[in-house]
Amino acid sequence: HSNSNRENFRSVSEIPKKFRHIFNFSNFNYLQSEIFDHALYKDEPLVISAPTGSGKTVIFELAIVRLILLKESRQISNFKIVYMAPIKALVSEKFNEWQAKLSPLGLNCCELTGDSEIEDYSELRGVHVILTTPEKWDFMTRRWRENRSFVQLVKLFLIDEVHTINDDTRGATLEAVVNRM
């Protein structure tokens, strides 16, 4: 975008103070500023198509802040956030990043991949943010009717690399999980 005038960029200071540590900069970039109000104040599905490194993770983090604010204002009582990425390395990277950023807010994160020992929902009771792969989440939710109350707690479903839905080998699993959710 040709207009790189900093004054049009939203400021991190617009977010309540206790969440500002999540963002290690003072102004959101153009993409983040454009989507700021949608991510932080609206209940609508968002699909963000932007190049790697353009700051899509920050938009996920704004949506997480929104959910915490909804809980604090008692508009929702409890929640789970599911972050799904196609490869374990990406899930692990986000887990480490978010564990550090979100645990000071009292949110517990859990990495749920093929390497995880967790096999049922009861082990996720105290977890707020579940970071997983489509294959593992497919396994966990295949019998969702038996665990409807757990699945209904998922208030934010974040899908990274959603274009992998076109992948010949793994796309069908992602599609099934998205439909189920």
Secondary structure, 3 states (H helix, E strand, C coil): CCCCCHHHCCEHHHCCHHHHHHCCCCECCHHHHHHHHHHHHCCCCCCCCCCCCCCHHHHHHHHHHHHHHHHHCCCCCCCEEEEECCCHHHHHHHHHHHHHHHHHHCCCEEEECCCCCCCCHHHHCCCCEEEECHHHHHHHHCCHHHHHHHHHCEEEEEECCHHHHHCCCCHHHHHHHHHHC
